[in-house]
Amino acid sequence: MKSVRKYLSSEEAIILGLDPRPNEKFRTKARYRIPEEDWDNIQRSRAKDNVRKFVETQKKYDKDGQLVSTVEKLQANPIDIPEDFEVIKVSTSKTTGQQWVQYAKKKVNLEDKTEELRDRLIKDLKAYSPAYPTIKRNKSEDSYCLVLDPADIHIGKLATSFETGVDYNSQIAVKRVKEGLQGILDKSSGFNIDKIIFIGGNDILHTDTPHRKTTSGTPQDTDGMWYDNFLTAKQLYVDVLEMLIAVADVEFVFNPSNHDYMTGFMLADVIKTHFRLSKNISFDCSIAHRKYSTYGSSLIGTTHGDGAKQVDLGQLMSVEAKEHWASSEHRYFYTHHVHHKTAKDYINVTVESLRSPSPADSWHHRNGYVNKAAVEGFIHSKTQGQVARLTHFF
């Protein structure tokens, strides 16, 4: 018996005793090879289902209200719209009533998807969070605050020594951060540390989309998939914060940044939820671009550095942290983003940009934007402000 290849719906395939196949792209049917007799039966069935009636669409009356004429059209068949498509436009002829329907693939709101993923992560983490025992600390007047600021880590960034002279990838990033922070802790061992301010965010992740691009859409040389890098960054923060809690109570401050504006925020919230049962760590994970902390007579501001100009940071601090401005004697702003060291005293604030453990990638190396890789920290006294800068070079 002669056979033909025809498109069938899954219901039609089942009627013919066939196993339904996935619909072909942009179609609501799949193609099957069937006997010609079966195809004739399907056509008769479709014709029976598609019997249409004339429906009245327009009437005209004379001045006495008597019906003069009517316009009728065939009732339209239901339109099969493929899955993940939606109607975007319907046009109707004023004379015949004929309609044209346009449909297109549904638009996906990436921000909604991101929020949905974030909410699911937070819900799962709240169902399971480690129970950290509370560590009781002995108070001392002769104590100091350690600001730890591993800036611009860029997990997922790729650089090769063949091109730039230095290798860098996600594994090297993790190793450098852990080594650098331990180096700062070792250098601060002569101080009695009773508080650690840990600055998170600041391009912890190199990209913000599945397409290996930053938040604004700039393509990047990357190492690994975005989800692997997210989980790597999560584990790095967990390992580091567990290490720091053993030294002193920790204040985690998140700075949103230009490479990972969305995923960096999600990561900070995930970490906050992970440590929600710990009494020895607090979090400031808001999306605000500038954050403020206090220690003794010091008012400490942090920001990524891609927004407000350094010269304006003191004035912004006086407005945004006005409740602490008058009572503080020493004011500092730590910024990031540029990957190299600068420090300048303005009239009412000292502004420093920090080095990064991340070296130049292909584009930055080609254009001469090279840096001395390092992790930095600062010691603050309760009365004298910043009394020491600590640097661990690579």
HELIX and SHEET records of a PDB file:
HELIX    1   1 SER A   10  ILE A   15  1                                   6    
HELIX    2   2 GLU A   36  ASP A   49  1                                  14    
HELIX    3   3 LEU A  110  ALA A  127  1                                  18    
HELIX    4   4 SER A  161  THR A  164  1                                   4    
HELIX    5   5 SER A  170  LYS A  187  1                                  18    
HELIX    6   6 TRP A  226  ILE A  245  1                                  20    
HELIX    7   7 TYR A  261  HIS A  274  1                                  14    
HELIX    8   8 GLN A  310  ASP A  312  5                                   3    
HELIX    9   9 LEU A  313  GLU A  320  1                                   8    
HELIX   10  10 LYS A  322  TRP A  325  1                                   4    
HELIX   11  11 SER A  362  ARG A  366  1                                   5    
SHEET    1   A 2 SER A   3  LEU A   8  0                                        
SHEET    2   A 2 ALA A  30  PRO A  35 -1                                        
SHEET    1   B 2 PHE A  54  TYR A  61  0                                        
SHEET    2   B 2 LEU A  67  LEU A  74 -1                                        
SHEET    1   C 2 PHE A  85  THR A  92  0                                        
SHEET    2   C 2 GLN A  99  LYS A 105 -1                                        
SHEET    1   D 6 ILE A 281  ASP A 284  0                                        
SHEET    2   D 6 ASP A 249  ASN A 255  1                                        
SHEET    3   D 6 ILE A 193  GLY A 201  1                                        
SHEET    4   D 6 TYR A 144  ASP A 149  1                                        
SHEET    5   D 6 ALA A 374  SER A 381 -1                                        
SHEET    6   D 6 GLY A 385  PHE A 393 -1                                        
SHEET    1   E 5 ARG A 290  TYR A 295  0                                        
SHEET    2   E 5 SER A 298  THR A 303 -1                                        
SHEET    3   E 5 HIS A 330  THR A 335  1                                        
SHEET    4   E 5 THR A 350  SER A 353  1                                        
SHEET    5   E 5 THR A 342  ASP A 345 -1                                        
END                                                                             
